[in-house]
């Protein structure tokens, strides 16, 4: 019984310590190349389609390295139980020092890690199809968001402040000039005192160039005026 126990311990030691790692070199190189290509493709999509405000090139410059490194780690530990257990301990002390500011950055990091995992596990076809499909979704969704964003940019709040109490005729002149460049117009408020006249409007301009042109006309006719254009995403025209 004692001999069997000693034999079992010795076998366990040999299994965990002296385990040989067999890696097919051609397959290993192909996996690395696939991981590098897919990671670089994700990097290009991130730079072009990401909506994050941070420096995209700076954040994504390590995508390829991260994908290749993950691939190497998975290729090594998948054939060794001892190394895979050691990896759990190693990862428990690793910390990301750079803060992830936006969820979109985390999504792209998961894509890169998925590339490393898939290529490291030799699932090249599955990971390639999956990543290409994900990038297609990103491209379509980004186009949709871009068109929606452009539509929102047409909604403008126009504020006119004139340092004098102008006549009704001049107010009508202002409104007529603004109507010429607006697809839709909504009156918000107007205040008149002995010293100033304030007009606030919501509108959708036909073109932004025409809107800036009419603000120039207002400034020319009323030199002591102030015209304020503000993007407003809460308009209900």
HELIX and SHEET records of a PDB file:
HELIX    1   1 UNK A    2  UNK A   17  1                                  16    
HELIX    2   2 UNK A   25  UNK A   49  1                                  25    
HELIX    3   3 UNK A   56  UNK A   60  1                                   5    
HELIX    4   4 UNK A   63  UNK A   77  1                                  15    
HELIX    5   5 UNK A   81  UNK A   91  1                                  11    
HELIX    6   6 UNK A  103  UNK A  120  1                                  18    
HELIX    7   7 UNK A  124  UNK A  153  1                                  30    
HELIX    8   8 UNK A  168  UNK A  181  1                                  14    
HELIX    9   9 UNK A  208  UNK A  221  1                                  14    
SHEET    1   A 4 UNK A 182  UNK A 192  0                                        
SHEET    2   A 4 UNK A 197  UNK A 205 -1                                        
SHEET    3   A 4 UNK A 155  UNK A 162 -1                                        
SHEET    4   A 4 UNK A 225  UNK A 231 -1                                        
END                                                                             
